Amino acid sequence: MNQFWDDRYRNPEYAYGEAPNLFFEQQLGALRPGVLLLPAEGEGRNAVHAARLGWEVHAFDQSVEGQKKALLLAQKHGVEIAYRVGDFEEMRYPKEMYDAVGLIFAHFPIEKRRLFHENIDLALKPGGVLIIEAFSKQHLEYVTTNPKVGGPRDIDLLYSIEEIQRDFQHYEVLKLIEQEVLLKEGAFHDGLGSVLRFVGRKRKTQ
């Protein structure tokens, strides 16, 4: 899988554009800047946006080429981001370090996803906010009709509201919705798709 993403990100053009994901941008704008974790950050569009708002940004991905592009984008905008490369299962961060975590189109098999969500939860401070945008299970119909919209073609890699409720049941739900959206994010997210959007606040007492 590392080779797949390295090949995609090796092109000089940014695969998903240089602008941040719109839902992430909207939700982050409502928060007071602090320390932010961005797993599966790819070419750095969300990380750089957050850094420009004053966040201390820690990002990681499994792609070396993604890291290179992210650091170039940060340099272009005169900001700094801390960006690590490695397998998601091996990434460990200090407990309760982050004020916010953003998971934007981070798709994993169910058995790995649950462990990944547990690790993210451990890293988020009580009272911290988790922002997720991912393709929903309904998206399979959209990508089959229009491959340009991107996203997995394996339903087990797609999200459902029930899975989010199960994995983050101790969170205060600020938003949880599945909806059709028009994506215009570079060459690989282009067209109508079905996404799941979640904003949750980790409860201070569990």
Backbone as CSV, one residue per row, in Angstrom:
resi,resn,N_x,N_y,N_z,CA_x,CA_y,CA_z,C_x,C_y,C_z
1,MET,0.824,-1.219,0.000,0.000,0.000,0.000,0.854,1.263,0.000
2,ASN,2.021,1.224,0.675,2.904,2.384,0.652,3.264,2.754,-0.780
3,GLN,3.534,1.745,-1.627,3.911,1.986,-3.008,2.780,2.671,-3.770
4,PHE,1.550,2.263,-3.496,0.394,2.876,-4.155,0.363,4.377,-3.889
5,TRP,0.497,4.763,-2.617,0.412,6.180,-2.268,1.655,6.937,-2.701
6,ASP,2.821,6.314,-2.637,4.026,6.981,-3.136,3.884,7.289,-4.620
7,ASP,3.343,6.335,-5.379,3.152,6.557,-6.813,2.162,7.683,-7.070
8,ARG,1.104,7.740,-6.290,0.099,8.788,-6.481,0.657,10.162,-6.123
9,TYR,1.438,10.245,-5.079,1.919,11.545,-4.611,3.203,12.001,-5.307
10,ARG,3.820,11.145,-6.118,5.080,11.505,-6.776,4.876,12.573,-7.846
11,ASN,3.696,12.654,-8.407,3.387,13.661,-9.415,3.504,15.063,-8.819
12,PRO,4.070,16.017,-9.551,4.197,17.387,-9.018,2.867,18.024,-8.618
13,GLU,1.780,17.671,-9.318,0.461,18.199,-8.964,-0.019,17.540,-7.667
14,TYR,-0.760,18.304,-6.871,-1.286,17.759,-5.621,-2.540,16.946,-5.927
15,ALA,-2.493,15.675,-5.560,-3.537,14.722,-5.951,-4.927,15.173,-5.526
16,TYR,-5.026,15.780,-4.335,-6.322,16.221,-3.818,-6.368,17.742,-3.660
17,GLY,-5.493,18.414,-4.380,-5.449,19.864,-4.328,-4.638,20.380,-3.150
18,GLU,-4.421,21.676,-3.140,-3.668,22.309,-2.058,-4.575,22.912,-0.998
19,ALA,-5.847,23.085,-1.305,-6.799,23.668,-0.349,-7.251,22.606,0.645
20,PRO,-7.597,23.005,1.867,-8.052,22.028,2.853,-9.413,21.443,2.501
21,ASN,-9.710,20.302,3.061,-11.051,19.734,2.973,-12.040,20.727,3.581
22,LEU,-13.141,20.981,2.900,-14.064,22.036,3.316,-14.691,21.766,4.683
23,PHE,-15.083,20.534,4.940,-15.691,20.215,6.232,-14.680,20.393,7.351
24,PHE,-13.478,19.932,7.138,-12.417,20.111,8.134,-12.158,21.598,8.369
25,GLU,-12.084,22.363,7.302,-11.845,23.799,7.414,-12.935,24.471,8.246
26,GLN,-14.187,24.135,7.988,-15.304,24.736,8.714,-15.262,24.382,10.196
27,GLN,-15.028,23.119,10.485,-15.066,22.680,11.874,-13.856,23.177,12.660
28,LEU,-12.690,23.179,12.039,-11.494,23.651,12.734,-11.596,25.136,13.023
29,GLY,-12.248,25.870,12.115,-12.383,27.307,12.299,-13.193,27.692,13.518
30,ALA,-13.984,26.757,14.037,-14.796,27.029,15.219,-14.055,26.734,16.520
31,LEU,-12.827,26.232,16.414,-12.074,25.835,17.601,-10.944,26.812,17.894
32,ARG,-10.581,26.878,19.157,-9.432,27.678,19.556,-8.157,26.900,19.243
33,PRO,-7.172,27.509,18.558,-5.962,26.771,18.192,-5.237,26.176,19.401
34,GLY,-4.739,24.964,19.200,-3.977,24.256,20.222,-3.049,23.287,19.513
35,VAL,-3.004,22.054,19.995,-2.157,21.026,19.395,-3.049,20.049,18.636
36,LEU,-2.727,19.825,17.368,-3.584,19.063,16.456,-2.839,17.862,15.899
37,LEU,-3.521,16.723,15.850,-2.981,15.519,15.226,-3.757,15.219,13.948
38,LEU,-3.020,14.967,12.859,-3.629,14.639,11.569,-3.021,13.344,11.034
39,PRO,-3.614,12.200,11.350,-3.174,10.939,10.757,-3.603,10.859,9.291
40,ALA,-2.899,10.017,8.525,-3.230,9.817,7.112,-3.300,11.154,6.375
41,GLU,-2.298,11.999,6.593,-2.375,13.386,6.124,-1.929,13.573,4.684
42,GLY,-1.364,12.560,4.066,-1.050,12.685,2.645,-0.126,13.838,2.331
43,GLU,-0.561,14.714,1.420,0.286,15.795,0.920,0.194,17.080,1.742
44,GLY,-0.500,17.050,2.861,-0.396,18.136,3.824,-1.355,19.296,3.683
45,ARG,-2.386,19.175,2.857,-3.271,20.328,2.639,-3.988,20.770,3.912
46,ASN,-4.418,19.822,4.730,-5.116,20.171,5.971,-4.136,20.629,7.051
47,ALA,-2.972,20.004,7.082,-1.954,20.369,8.067,-1.480,21.803,7.872
48,VAL,-1.217,22.166,6.634,-0.731,23.515,6.345,-1.807,24.553,6.654
49,HIS,-3.045,24.246,6.302,-4.136,25.167,6.636,-4.212,25.396,8.141
50,ALA,-4.141,24.320,8.905,-4.226,24.445,10.361,-3.049,25.243,10.919
51,ALA,-1.862,24.999,10.407,-0.686,25.734,10.877,-0.824,27.225,10.591
52,ARG,-1.427,27.555,9.482,-1.634,28.970,9.144,-2.623,29.641,10.100
53,LEU,-3.464,28.841,10.745,-4.413,29.370,11.732,-3.805,29.448,13.133
54,GLY,-2.589,28.958,13.283,-1.932,29.036,14.583,-1.878,27.735,15.359
55,TRP,-2.309,26.636,14.753,-2.237,25.345,15.420,-0.814,24.802,15.379
56,GLU,-0.435,24.091,16.439,0.779,23.276,16.415,0.374,21.929,15.822
57,VAL,0.901,21.617,14.650,0.395,20.483,13.877,1.376,19.314,13.881
58,HIS,0.871,18.148,14.259,1.608,16.896,14.163,0.852,16.019,13.170
59,ALA,1.541,15.570,12.130,0.900,14.764,11.088,1.719,13.503,10.853
60,PHE,1.049,12.482,10.319,1.796,11.324,9.853,1.058,10.627,8.724
61,ASP,1.829,9.842,7.992,1.301,9.083,6.869,2.300,7.970,6.570
62,GLN,1.880,7.015,5.747,2.781,5.936,5.382,3.582,6.241,4.117
63,SER,3.370,7.406,3.514,4.006,7.742,2.252,5.122,8.769,2.409
64,VAL,6.320,8.387,2.008,7.446,9.329,2.005,7.196,10.453,1.002
65,GLU,6.611,10.106,-0.138,6.327,11.125,-1.150,5.286,12.121,-0.655
66,GLY,4.313,11.641,0.123,3.338,12.541,0.726,4.005,13.519,1.678
67,GLN,4.922,13.012,2.488,5.653,13.881,3.416,6.425,14.966,2.664
68,LYS,7.100,14.587,1.586,7.872,15.558,0.809,6.973,16.681,0.297
69,LYS,5.827,16.308,-0.247,4.904,17.311,-0.782,4.349,18.198,0.332
70,ALA,4.066,17.598,1.494,3.527,18.363,2.623,4.540,19.404,3.103
71,LEU,5.789,19.011,3.201,6.816,19.946,3.675,7.058,21.056,2.657
72,LEU,6.945,20.721,1.381,7.061,21.760,0.350,5.897,22.749,0.442
73,LEU,4.705,22.246,0.690,3.534,23.118,0.809,3.651,24.003,2.052
74,ALA,4.157,23.438,3.124,4.367,24.236,4.340,5.387,25.347,4.094
75,GLN,6.453,25.002,3.394,7.472,26.004,3.071,6.884,27.118,2.202
76,LYS,6.049,26.725,1.256,5.411,27.704,0.366,4.598,28.719,1.148
77,HIS,3.955,28.279,2.230,3.095,29.162,3.013,3.773,29.703,4.269
78,GLY,5.042,29.405,4.447,5.794,29.982,5.543,5.397,29.472,6.917
79,VAL,5.023,28.191,6.994,4.652,27.595,8.284,5.449,26.316,8.497
80,GLU,5.397,25.807,9.729,6.074,24.566,10.061,5.063,23.527,10.525
81,ILE,5.285,22.287,10.111,4.488,21.161,10.596,5.441,20.033,10.974
82,ALA,5.081,19.278,11.985,5.851,18.090,12.372,5.206,16.896,11.676
83,TYR,5.946,16.263,10.787,5.373,15.222,9.934,6.249,13.972,10.005
84,ARG,5.669,12.877,10.457,6.370,11.597,10.553,5.850,10.620,9.498
85,VAL,6.700,9.671,9.125,6.320,8.627,8.176,6.444,7.271,8.858
86,GLY,5.422,6.439,8.678,5.459,5.093,9.242,4.133,4.392,9.064
87,ASP,4.101,3.124,9.399,2.855,2.365,9.349,1.949,2.809,10.490
88,PHE,0.661,2.848,10.225,-0.289,3.367,11.202,-0.289,2.547,12.494
89,GLU,-0.087,1.234,12.353,-0.097,0.386,13.552,1.062,0.702,14.489
90,GLU,2.125,1.280,13.940,3.322,1.552,14.738,3.342,2.971,15.310
91,MET,2.458,3.820,14.852,2.462,5.200,15.327,1.903,5.289,16.743
92,ARG,2.670,5.823,17.646,2.235,5.997,19.033,2.501,7.434,19.462
93,TYR,1.529,8.034,20.134,1.668,9.402,20.596,1.363,9.458,22.088
94,PRO,1.903,10.476,22.766,1.667,10.574,24.210,0.183,10.623,24.545
95,LYS,-0.169,10.012,25.644,-1.557,9.955,26.071,-2.091,11.356,26.366
96,GLU,-3.278,11.629,25.857,-4.015,12.865,26.122,-3.189,14.115,25.824
97,MET,-2.542,14.105,24.653,-1.679,15.229,24.259,-2.405,16.256,23.393
98,TYR,-3.415,15.814,22.630,-3.957,16.652,21.565,-5.292,17.298,21.917
99,ASP,-5.421,18.553,21.482,-6.674,19.285,21.657,-7.685,18.911,20.574
100,ALA,-7.182,18.447,19.441,-8.061,18.048,18.346,-7.350,17.017,17.480
101,VAL,-8.151,16.172,16.842,-7.656,15.195,15.874,-8.544,15.289,14.642
102,GLY,-7.937,15.281,13.461,-8.695,15.286,12.216,-8.415,14.033,11.406
103,LEU,-9.448,13.302,11.078,-9.338,12.109,10.229,-10.111,12.389,8.942
104,ILE,-9.395,12.686,7.881,-10.037,13.087,6.638,-9.760,12.041,5.559
105,PHE,-10.803,11.304,5.191,-10.713,10.234,4.204,-9.612,9.236,4.548
106,ALA,-9.628,8.776,5.783,-8.690,7.751,6.259,-9.436,6.419,6.314
107,HIS,-9.178,5.562,5.357,-9.941,4.324,5.213,-9.063,3.101,5.458
108,PHE,-9.497,2.261,6.402,-8.765,1.060,6.764,-9.737,-0.103,6.909
109,PRO,-9.247,-1.346,6.808,-10.102,-2.499,7.112,-10.663,-2.383,8.522
110,ILE,-11.841,-2.936,8.734,-12.547,-2.772,10.004,-11.692,-3.188,11.199
111,GLU,-11.001,-4.329,11.098,-10.241,-4.811,12.253,-9.096,-3.864,12.600
112,LYS,-8.476,-3.231,11.594,-7.416,-2.268,11.856,-7.998,-0.928,12.277
113,ARG,-9.143,-0.577,11.717,-9.753,0.715,12.009,-10.106,0.853,13.486
114,ARG,-10.631,-0.203,14.077,-11.022,-0.123,15.489,-9.811,0.119,16.380
115,LEU,-8.697,-0.574,16.092,-7.470,-0.355,16.859,-6.944,1.057,16.636
116,PHE,-7.006,1.511,15.412,-6.557,2.850,15.077,-7.385,3.899,15.820
117,HIS,-8.693,3.704,15.855,-9.559,4.628,16.581,-9.257,4.617,18.077
118,GLU,-8.945,3.471,18.619,-8.579,3.381,20.046,-7.306,4.180,20.322
119,ASN,-6.321,4.068,19.436,-5.070,4.807,19.629,-5.282,6.308,19.524
120,ILE,-6.142,6.718,18.606,-6.461,8.139,18.476,-7.164,8.652,19.729
121,ASP,-8.087,7.861,20.221,-8.816,8.242,21.428,-7.862,8.441,22.601
122,LEU,-6.879,7.573,22.738,-5.907,7.693,23.822,-5.090,8.985,23.703
123,ALA,-4.827,9.405,22.475,-4.015,10.597,22.257,-4.783,11.900,22.465
124,LEU,-6.105,11.855,22.379,-6.935,13.058,22.489,-7.205,13.396,23.949
125,LYS,-7.076,14.667,24.281,-7.357,15.121,25.644,-8.848,14.983,25.965
126,PRO,-9.207,14.730,27.208,-10.614,14.877,27.600,-11.071,16.306,27.285
127,GLY,-12.202,16.428,26.662,-12.663,17.733,26.206,-12.197,18.081,24.813
128,GLY,-11.286,17.258,24.261,-10.788,17.485,22.910,-11.811,17.094,21.862
129,VAL,-11.583,17.570,20.633,-12.549,17.388,19.548,-11.963,16.516,18.441
130,LEU,-12.774,15.570,17.986,-12.425,14.699,16.868,-13.281,15.072,15.662
131,ILE,-12.628,15.285,14.523,-13.314,15.644,13.280,-13.054,14.542,12.252
132,ILE,-14.117,13.968,11.724,-13.988,12.911,10.718,-14.831,13.241,9.490
133,GLU,-14.215,13.130,8.328,-14.984,13.031,7.092,-14.448,11.826,6.334
134,ALA,-15.349,10.933,5.941,-14.964,9.711,5.237,-16.105,9.296,4.327
135,PHE,-15.782,8.493,3.349,-16.830,7.984,2.471,-17.698,6.981,3.217
136,SER,-19.006,7.101,3.031,-19.956,6.198,3.675,-20.146,4.940,2.825
137,LYS,-20.829,3.969,3.384,-21.066,2.718,2.653,-21.922,2.948,1.402
138,GLN,-22.745,3.988,1.419,-23.548,4.317,0.241,-22.687,4.806,-0.922
139,HIS,-21.452,5.200,-0.611,-20.576,5.757,-1.642,-20.211,4.737,-2.705
140,LEU,-20.331,3.470,-2.384,-19.999,2.423,-3.353,-20.770,2.611,-4.654
141,GLU,-22.016,3.032,-4.563,-22.836,3.275,-5.755,-22.277,4.440,-6.574
142,TYR,-21.780,5.467,-5.872,-21.293,6.670,-6.548,-19.984,6.396,-7.288
143,VAL,-19.046,5.729,-6.623,-17.736,5.486,-7.242,-17.847,4.471,-8.375
144,THR,-18.824,3.585,-8.298,-19.042,2.634,-9.389,-19.542,3.361,-10.632
145,THR,-20.392,4.358,-10.415,-20.930,5.144,-11.531,-19.908,6.137,-12.064
146,ASN,-19.160,6.772,-11.148,-18.182,7.795,-11.526,-16.868,7.563,-10.790
147,PRO,-15.939,6.819,-11.375,-14.663,6.536,-10.704,-13.868,7.783,-10.343
148,LYS,-14.102,8.908,-11.014,-13.339,10.130,-10.744,-13.598,10.692,-9.348
149,VAL,-14.716,10.289,-8.729,-15.001,10.807,-7.395,-14.087,10.181,-6.353
150,GLY,-13.476,9.047,-6.691,-12.510,8.418,-5.795,-13.154,7.669,-4.645
151,GLY,-12.312,7.132,-3.784,-12.795,6.385,-2.632,-12.719,4.886,-2.845
152,PRO,-12.722,4.114,-1.755,-12.614,2.655,-1.840,-13.793,2.019,-2.557
153,ARG,-13.528,0.883,-3.180,-14.586,0.097,-3.813,-14.872,-1.170,-3.013
154,ASP,-14.335,-1.229,-1.832,-14.580,-2.330,-0.898,-15.467,-1.792,0.225
155,ILE,-16.673,-2.342,0.370,-17.617,-1.789,1.344,-17.094,-1.874,2.767
156,ASP,-16.220,-2.830,3.044,-15.666,-2.958,4.397,-14.722,-1.814,4.745
157,LEU,-14.247,-1.089,3.744,-13.375,0.060,4.000,-14.173,1.350,4.195
158,LEU,-15.471,1.298,3.938,-16.325,2.476,4.035,-16.992,2.554,5.403
159,TYR,-17.452,3.732,5.780,-17.962,4.005,7.129,-19.484,3.944,7.198
160,SER,-19.975,3.624,8.385,-21.403,3.740,8.683,-21.567,4.528,9.977
161,ILE,-22.739,5.113,10.147,-23.034,5.841,11.386,-22.924,4.916,12.582
162,GLU,-23.394,3.669,12.430,-23.365,2.711,13.542,-21.936,2.409,13.984
163,GLU,-21.010,2.331,13.042,-19.603,2.059,13.390,-18.992,3.226,14.153
164,ILE,-19.310,4.436,13.743,-18.821,5.614,14.472,-19.397,5.645,15.881
165,GLN,-20.685,5.381,16.009,-21.322,5.369,17.332,-20.701,4.316,18.240
166,ARG,-20.354,3.178,17.678,-19.744,2.104,18.459,-18.324,2.471,18.901
167,ASP,-17.516,2.999,17.975,-16.114,3.269,18.280,-15.935,4.488,19.183
168,PHE,-16.889,5.421,19.143,-16.756,6.661,19.925,-17.983,6.884,20.791
169,GLN,-18.418,5.826,21.445,-19.645,5.895,22.224,-19.529,6.775,23.463
170,HIS,-18.313,7.029,23.921,-18.139,7.885,25.096,-17.883,9.351,24.710
171,TYR,-18.201,9.710,23.477,-18.046,11.089,23.009,-19.395,11.802,23.006
172,GLU,-19.357,13.092,23.274,-20.530,13.937,23.051,-20.626,14.201,21.548
173,VAL,-21.719,13.825,20.939,-21.869,13.976,19.490,-22.305,15.406,19.170
174,LEU,-21.447,16.140,18.492,-21.762,17.496,18.062,-22.357,17.497,16.659
175,LYS,-21.943,16.537,15.857,-22.505,16.357,14.515,-22.226,14.919,14.082
176,LEU,-23.226,14.279,13.522,-23.059,12.949,12.940,-24.110,12.800,11.846
177,ILE,-23.650,12.826,10.607,-24.585,12.844,9.486,-23.963,12.154,8.273
178,GLU,-24.796,11.508,7.509,-24.391,10.957,6.223,-25.094,11.768,5.149
179,GLN,-24.337,12.251,4.156,-24.963,13.099,3.160,-24.234,13.053,1.817
180,GLU,-24.955,13.449,0.788,-24.379,13.566,-0.550,-23.670,14.903,-0.669
181,VAL,-22.448,14.896,-1.189,-21.696,16.141,-1.360,-21.043,16.150,-2.735
182,LEU,-20.800,17.328,-3.250,-20.058,17.498,-4.485,-18.611,17.794,-4.121
183,LEU,-17.732,16.880,-4.451,-16.321,17.028,-4.128,-15.567,17.628,-5.308
184,LYS,-14.756,18.632,-5.001,-13.856,19.230,-5.979,-12.496,19.360,-5.304
185,GLU,-11.844,18.232,-5.137,-10.570,18.179,-4.437,-9.537,17.514,-5.350
186,GLY,-8.962,18.297,-6.233,-7.952,17.771,-7.130,-8.516,16.763,-8.119
187,ALA,-7.609,15.953,-8.690,-7.988,15.022,-9.753,-8.667,13.763,-9.249
188,PHE,-8.537,13.468,-7.941,-8.980,12.163,-7.452,-10.226,12.208,-6.557
189,HIS,-10.737,13.396,-6.289,-12.024,13.557,-5.608,-12.831,14.556,-6.425
190,ASP,-13.450,14.084,-7.485,-14.113,14.988,-8.421,-15.489,14.440,-8.781
191,GLY,-16.518,14.987,-8.131,-17.874,14.567,-8.441,-18.717,14.353,-7.200
192,LEU,-19.930,13.879,-7.415,-20.848,13.598,-6.314,-20.429,12.331,-5.583
193,GLY,-20.484,12.400,-4.253,-20.184,11.233,-3.439,-21.039,11.237,-2.185
194,SER,-20.975,10.162,-1.441,-21.695,10.053,-0.174,-20.671,9.979,0.957
195,VAL,-20.753,10.928,1.878,-19.776,10.983,2.963,-20.463,10.897,4.324
196,LEU,-19.682,10.476,5.283,-20.102,10.503,6.675,-19.287,11.584,7.373
197,ARG,-19.967,12.444,8.119,-19.304,13.545,8.821,-19.602,13.439,10.314
198,PHE,-18.534,13.506,11.082,-18.651,13.355,12.538,-17.790,14.389,13.233
199,VAL,-18.375,15.045,14.211,-17.630,15.892,15.136,-18.040,15.469,16.539
200,GLY,-17.077,15.049,17.325,-17.372,14.586,18.679,-16.401,15.166,19.684
201,ARG,-16.902,15.398,20.882,-16.059,15.901,21.961,-15.860,14.784,22.989
202,LYS,-14.611,14.478,23.264,-14.302,13.431,24.231,-14.742,13.864,25.621
203,ARG,-15.557,13.051,26.254,-16.084,13.418,27.561,-14.964,13.460,28.593
204,LYS,-15.084,14.406,29.522,-14.032,14.579,30.527,-14.082,13.515,31.606
205,THR,-15.237,12.895,31.778,-15.341,11.801,32.730,-15.928,10.614,31.997
206,GLN,-15.263,9.446,32.107,-15.718,8.265,31.394,-15.998,7.139,32.381
